[in-house]
Amino acid sequence: MNDSSRTVVRASTWPLIITAAAIMTITMGARQSLGLFVSPLNTATGLGIVAISFAMAVGQFTWGASQPIFGAIADRFGAMWVIIAGGIMLAIGMALTPFASSHWMLLVTVGVISAAGAGAGSFSILIGATARHLPPEKRAFAAGFINAGGSFGQFLFAPINQVLIGSFGWVTAMMAMAATALATLPLARVFRRKPVPASLPGAPATVSIGLRRQLRLAARDKSYWYLHAGFFTCGFHIAFLITHLPGEVQLCGQSATVAATSIALIGLANIAGSLTAGALGNVYRMKWLLFWMYFTRAAAIVIYLTAPKTPLTFYAFALVLGFTWLSTVPPTAGLVGKLFGTRYLATLFGLTLLSHQIGGFFGAWLGGVALAGTGSYTWMWYADIGLALGAAFVSLPIEEAPLKLRGAPA
């Protein structure tokens, strides 16, 4: 490919990358702000912190479980209609949440409808739809850029929601987010292109491979399972913090503004972290990026536990943790693409996100259980440290060569 054609490729794919980042801004901004609604929901419904945490935990799982399903549909028929359906579901789920007066109704609205809707407009679908139009050396950067869009959504919507909750009440804030979710519908038109035929990584384009065979190959690959293990830990951390950081701030005698600012700072720091991870993924081995991200999280939590619980401590903790927050997405997606190619990236990466959100289920749920049982989150912080160290070291055996180059059946 000559220089002029390379320029054409970059120009033609920028609308996809920017639009995917914009959709992520909305879907992740809505999901990552839910922790701010836990206390108002508890006050308004009286359902209790454990019941609300469980509904949030189910939402974490649904968000992950929906992505390989929607990813397979997008791989087969294209991403546009998946994203449109997701935007409608996210809006409906959030609009119905204020009317949830029982645990089961909250499970349906927060745990199923809105979570599945956000999953249909999230990482696996957006990164998968974009990556197949990019050369290998550009995929990590694109994943980082799209991921940064989600982080910007967290930075943007956390303070907005806190202001709306404080000024007009949590119901108005939830309805505003439902209306915002509908903005993903016109953006989805950019993804009306159909997927290209499948091929093995490193094989001629005419050698096709079906989804079932691709899944069998992935299921026998140890490196793929190492990625699942690390992403489980990532989900545990993120779901625990996004759900219970406001409660931790309150336990430490700080205001709700400190919690909202901390969540916003996590998103702001992760913009830099995501872009950095995407850029470094083109230069360094991505498994080492994962190692240092997980190891940094463990170190940050240890320092946080020993520090005085002032607003400055929460802000510093948020910035450090935020830099690695979802910066694991570009190297993880990049490694999946390296191992198996991009034809079924939405499905295969979606499955790693399922593991991510199984971890998220336990992080959100057990946080509420720990608080109800002990009055603090101390044991959750200890679990976070142990899991982060385990994820760091399980990343090291990952082999980055494609399956075909590692002797897999052709």
Secondary structure by P-SEA (a helix, b strand, c coil): ccaaaaaaaaaaaaaaaaaaaaaaaaaaaaaaacccaaaaaaaaccccaaaaaaaaaaaaaaaaaaaaaaaaaaaccccaaaaaaaaaaaaaaaaaccccccaaaaaaacccaaaaaaaaaccaaaaaaccccccccaaaaaaaaaaaaaaaaaaccaaaaaaaaacccaaaaaaaaaaaaaccccccccccccccccccccccccccccaaaaaaaaaacaaaaaaaaaaaaaaaaaaaaaccaaaaaaaacccaaaaaaaaaaaaaaaaaaaaaaaaaaacccaaaaaaaaaaaaaaaaaaaaaccccaaaaaaaaaaaaaccccaaaaaaaaaaaaccccaaaaaaaaaaaaaaaaaaaaaaaaaaaaaacccaaaaaaaaaaaaaaaaaaaccccccccccccccc
